[in-house]
Structure formats: C-alpha cells, structure tokens
Amino acid sequence: MCRWLTYSGTPMLLDAVLYKPEHSLINQSLHARMGVESTNGDGFGIGWYSADPESDGTPAVFRDIGPAWNNRNLRELASHVRSPLFFAHVRASTGSAIQQTNCHPFRHGRWLWMHNGAITDFHRLQRDLCMAIDPALFPYLEGSTDSEVMFYLAVTFGLDQDPPGAVARMVGLVERLGKEHGVPDPMQMTVAVSDGAQVWAFRYSSEGRTRSLFYSSRAETVRQLYPELPYLRKVSDDTRLVVSEPLGDLPGVWNELPEASYAVVPSDGTVDYLPFIPELP
C-alpha cells in the first residue's frame, strides 16, 4: 500500500511537514508503522497550490519513480516552496508498473487526488470501470492504476458539483461491478481530493477494515496542550493535517478518522467528520 498526507492552512514550507517531524512522511517511506508494507519506495509525488493571488488556481505536481528518502530534487523543492495547501504521497505498488504516470497525486484541472488501498481483482473490473468514464475525460487517463481510474470516475460522477457524492457514486459502482464479477469486497481506500479551497478525506472499505487515517486536532486545541511549541504560534486556527500515520507521538494531537467516514478541511467548525455511504451512480 502507500502513505500520504495533506496539509491545509497557513502557508508553510513543504519541508516543515515532509522532513522535520519525528515520524515524517519521508521517514515513513522507509519505516512505516501502520502500513501493509514498512517500506514505500516505488515512487512518490507532491502536489501544491500557490499562495500567489495571481495564480490560475491549478496545482503544480512533481512526481518521480525512485524512493522519496534519497531524492535531492524533492529536498530542494521542499525547502523553497511555500504553500497553503499541499499533498504528498509515497508509493508501494500493489502490482501496477513503477512509472511516473502511476505516481500520485493525480491532477485534472484544479483537482488533486491521491489514494492508499486497492480495488481487489482490479484486472477483472478494469474494462467495465474504464467504460464508465466520461469519453471526454478518457484521453486524460495516462497510467495503469486503479487509483487514477477511481479519480476519473469521480470526475465523471460530478466531482465539480458534489465531491462527497461523486466519491460515493464511484465506490457504489465499484461495489456493484464487484458483485457482478464475484469479487465480494472490492474496495479498500483512504482518499484525499482537493480543489485548492478545501480538502475532502475519505476512509472506507467494503469489508469494514480500512487502512489507517488520522486528522490533527484544531490548532487552537494543540496550542493549549503544548504552549511551549513555537511553530504553533505561527499557524491559523483552521490549519489541519490528514495523514496515513501520525507524524509524532504527542498525546491529544492526532485523532483516528472512523470507518466509513469523511472529513472536510477546513470544516465549518461544528463537526470533524461525517458518515460516508456509497451510492449507485
């Protein structure tokens, strides 16, 4: 499987999140604690939105097929790029080729998408799933992963208008086709998707045993718990992270996203997560 994180909040240098925490994503690329594999060295990617008001709103993406832990270009970029919203992903392939077009995050227009998990027996469902993608979107499909097919299905099912609904319809289609093809528990996913203004993070699997996913407590809460941490004084109250694994062990900072739920960042301040229920497209 894979490890990923997304950051949203006060513009920050990427390396402050990717490299500096005790159990950073770069550390997880070698020593994951909660993943199926402890090493995630089959490529990596970052995607980020600019804080420049003159930006056109589309994200930049940098992906490579080597391991993240020794990539000099990634370290160089991370120490110079400052962003209010970014994705990062380290990959452990579930069978698809190790190539740039299979590395996450995936981009279409202003949207970014990344995934940890798999569609079980994807090769049996792949043709029917691909045939359900809007023909106008099909030329943008570059790689061979189930993750990218999931993305373009979500775009097909209305990601622009209703992100949670579009993802629910995508999962509903996968589960319907799984049933038709004799695959009882086809979906395993933690997914992050963003339009540059908000992030939606989903945790769901057909069997109800989904890979780990955590979200950080509100910055105001963490400041009260740890007033001695200087970097917390610089971030806004709505600054949040969603991660496959906690980046450190400070009590009260990390909260597990429940099974079959999704979080929206920044939220409206009333709830941290909502139930996720697949639906037929």
ABEGO torsion letter per residue (X at the ends): XBBBBBBBEBBBBAAAAAAABABBAAAAAABBAABABABBAAEBBBBBBBABAABAGBBBBBBBABBAAABAAAAAAAAABBBABBBBBBBBBAGBBBBAAABOBBBBEABBBBBBEBBBGAAAAAAAAAAABBAAAAAABABABAAAAAAAAAAAAGAAABAAAAAAAAAAAAAAAAAAAGBABABBBBBBBBAGABBBBBBBBAAGBBBBBBBBBBAAAAAAABAABAAAAABBAABBBBBABBABABBGABBBBBBGBBBBOBBAGABABBBBBBBBX
